[in-house]
Amino acid sequence: MATIVNTPAQTERSGGMGFLLGVVLLIVFVLLLIGYGLPYIQSITQTPQVNVPGKVDVNVNTPAK
């Protein structure tokens, strides 16, 4: 004998408000990443600027005693 399972239809539509909240939170997260994350990453990857003079006076002669 075959078993027939009848599932009742959904009476409520769920997930609409949760989906909308998730999309809004995702947009806020992306905006925060662009606003704070990218400048932070750029500041880390910059190399320091080193200034070396063109001429260095190296006097190794000591005065006589």
N, CA and C of each residue as an Amber inpcrd file, in Angstrom:
protein
   195
   0.8420000  -1.1650000   0.0000000   0.0000000   0.0000000   0.0000000
   0.8990000   1.2440000   0.0000000   0.5570000   2.2460000  -0.7830000
   1.3450000   3.4650000  -0.9010000   0.9850000   4.4290000   0.2180000
   2.0310000   5.1120000   0.7110000   1.8180000   6.1190000   1.7430000
   1.7800000   7.4850000   1.0810000   0.7630000   8.2300000   1.3240000
   0.6190000   9.5680000   0.7410000   0.8010000  10.5850000   1.8530000
   1.7430000  11.5110000   1.6330000   1.9990000  12.5550000   2.6160000
   1.5250000  13.8750000   2.0250000   0.5440000  14.4560000   2.6440000
   0.0400000  15.7500000   2.2140000   0.5840000  16.8200000   3.1510000
   1.4090000  17.7020000   2.6140000   1.9310000  18.8010000   3.4360000
   1.0440000  20.0100000   3.2230000   0.6680000  20.6560000   4.2950000
  -0.1980000  21.8300000   4.1380000   0.5740000  22.9890000   3.5070000
  -0.1300000  23.8040000   2.7880000   0.4840000  24.9790000   2.1580000
   0.8690000  25.9890000   3.2250000   1.8780000  26.7910000   2.9310000
   2.2980000  27.8120000   3.8870000   1.2220000  28.8750000   3.9940000
   0.9460000  29.2490000   5.2130000  -0.0610000  30.2790000   5.4270000
   0.5730000  31.6530000   5.4910000   1.8290000  31.7220000   5.9330000
   2.5340000  33.0000000   6.0240000   3.7120000  32.9990000   5.0840000
   4.0370000  34.1640000   4.6200000   5.2230000  34.3170000   3.7910000
   6.3340000  34.8350000   4.6910000   7.3420000  34.0430000   4.9330000
   8.3900000  34.4500000   5.8620000   9.6610000  34.7870000   5.1020000
  10.4910000  35.5920000   5.6910000  11.7990000  35.8890000   5.1230000
  11.8750000  37.2210000   4.4130000  10.7920000  37.8970000   4.1890000
  10.8180000  39.1680000   3.4720000  11.5350000  40.2500000   4.2470000
  11.1740000  40.4110000   5.5000000  11.7900000  41.4580000   6.3160000
  13.2300000  41.1000000   6.6650000  13.4940000  39.8410000   6.8950000
  14.8640000  39.4170000   7.1950000  15.7780000  39.6000000   6.0090000
  15.2790000  39.3360000   4.8150000  16.0710000  39.5350000   3.6030000
  16.3780000  41.0080000   3.4130000  15.3970000  41.8720000   3.6230000
  15.6030000  43.3110000   3.4810000  16.6250000  43.8200000   4.4990000
  16.5420000  43.3450000   5.7160000  17.5000000  43.7360000   6.7500000
  18.9060000  43.2600000   6.3960000  19.0090000  42.0670000   5.8530000
  20.3120000  41.5480000   5.4380000  20.9300000  42.3630000   4.3220000
  20.1220000  42.7870000   3.3630000  20.6210000  43.6120000   2.2560000
  21.0830000  44.9610000   2.7710000  20.3310000  45.5670000   3.6730000
  20.7200000  46.8640000   4.2390000  22.0160000  46.7320000   5.0200000
  22.1540000  45.6910000   5.8180000  23.3930000  45.4900000   6.5760000
  24.5770000  45.2360000   5.6540000  24.3640000  44.5320000   4.5750000
  25.4340000  44.2910000   3.6100000  25.8820000  45.5960000   2.9520000
  24.9490000  46.4580000   2.6040000  25.2920000  47.7520000   2.0070000
  26.0630000  48.6100000   3.0030000  25.6360000  48.6260000   4.2540000
  26.3430000  49.3980000   5.2880000  27.7560000  48.8580000   5.4770000
  27.9150000  47.5410000   5.4770000  29.2360000  46.9440000   5.6480000
  30.1620000  47.3220000   4.4910000  29.6490000  47.2920000   3.2720000
  30.4660000  47.6460000   2.1070000  30.8590000  49.1180000   2.1660000
  29.9460000  49.9870000   2.5600000  30.2670000  51.4150000   2.6730000
  31.3250000  51.6580000   3.7520000  31.2280000  50.9540000   4.8690000
  32.2470000  51.0950000   5.9170000  33.5990000  50.5680000   5.4440000
  33.5710000  49.4890000   4.6890000  34.8180000  48.9460000   4.1570000
  35.4780000  49.9400000   3.2130000  34.6990000  50.5620000   2.3590000
  35.2570000  51.5500000   1.4310000  35.7490000  52.7760000   2.1960000
  34.9780000  53.2270000   3.1830000  35.3250000  54.4530000   3.9160000
  36.5110000  54.3100000   4.8420000  36.6310000  53.1780000   5.5140000
  37.6920000  53.0100000   6.5010000  38.7470000  51.9840000   6.0890000
  38.3400000  50.9420000   5.4210000  39.2610000  49.8550000   5.1010000
  40.2610000  50.2120000   4.0230000  39.8050000  50.8250000   2.9380000
  40.7190000  51.1330000   1.8420000  41.7860000  52.1610000   2.2290000
  41.4530000  53.2580000   2.9140000  42.5290000  54.1660000   3.3410000
  43.5260000  53.4960000   4.2960000  43.0400000  52.6130000   5.1520000
  43.9330000  51.9090000   6.0740000  44.8870000  51.0000000   5.3050000
  44.3730000  50.2790000   4.3260000  45.2190000  49.3930000   3.5240000
  46.2280000  50.2010000   2.7180000  45.8150000  51.3520000   2.1830000
  46.7330000  52.1840000   1.4130000  47.8330000  52.7550000   2.2980000
  47.5170000  53.0990000   3.5380000  48.5450000  53.6460000   4.4260000
  49.5530000  52.5780000   4.8280000  49.1480000  51.3270000   4.8750000
  50.0600000  50.2440000   5.2180000  51.0210000  49.9630000   4.0630000
  50.5150000  50.0170000   2.8420000  51.3240000  49.6260000   1.6900000
  52.2490000  50.7190000   1.1950000  52.1670000  51.9280000   1.7210000
  53.0580000  53.0060000   1.2850000  54.4470000  52.7980000   1.8790000
  55.4600000  53.0390000   1.0590000  56.8360000  52.9060000   1.5360000
  57.2900000  54.2390000   2.1260000  58.1190000  54.1970000   3.1440000
  58.5840000  55.4510000   3.7360000  59.5310000  56.1790000   2.7840000
  59.5440000  57.4910000   2.8910000  60.4100000  58.3060000   2.0520000
  61.7120000  58.5660000   2.7990000  62.8220000  58.2120000   2.1630000
  64.1390000  58.3780000   2.7650000  64.9000000  59.4120000   1.9540000
  65.3670000  60.4710000   2.6290000  66.1390000  61.5140000   1.9660000
  67.6150000  61.3220000   2.2940000  68.4180000  61.1340000   1.2570000
  69.8540000  60.9630000   1.4260000  70.5410000  62.1580000   0.7670000
  71.4330000  62.8450000   1.4920000  72.0940000  64.0020000   0.8880000
  73.0350000  63.5640000  -0.2410000  73.2380000  64.4680000  -1.2040000
  74.0930000  64.1620000  -2.3400000  75.5640000  64.0830000  -1.9630000
  75.9960000  64.8530000  -0.9800000  77.3960000  64.8790000  -0.5840000
  77.4810000  64.7540000   0.9350000  78.3420000  63.8420000   1.3910000
  78.5110000  63.6150000   2.8200000  79.9600000  63.9030000   3.1730000
  80.1800000  64.7660000   4.1790000  81.5440000  65.0880000   4.6240000
  81.9320000  64.1040000   5.7220000  82.8480000  63.2160000   5.3680000
  83.3290000  62.2420000   6.3370000  84.7740000  62.5880000   6.6550000
  84.9870000  63.2380000   7.7630000  86.3180000  63.6620000   8.1750000
  86.8230000  62.6470000   9.2000000  87.8070000  61.8190000   8.7960000
  88.3220000  60.8080000   9.6990000  89.6510000  61.2100000  10.3300000
  90.1580000  62.3640000   9.9270000  91.4220000  62.8340000  10.5230000
  91.1720000  63.4090000  11.8860000  91.9240000  62.9420000  12.8850000
  91.7660000  63.4610000  14.2360000  92.8550000  64.5140000  14.4470000
  92.5520000  65.5310000  15.2170000  93.5710000  66.5690000  15.4690000
  94.7370000  66.0200000  16.3000000  95.9100000  66.5710000  16.0780000
  97.1150000  66.1270000  16.8140000  97.0170000  66.5610000  18.2600000
  97.5920000  65.7390000  19.1640000  97.5410000  66.0530000  20.5980000
  98.7020000  66.8570000  21.0240000
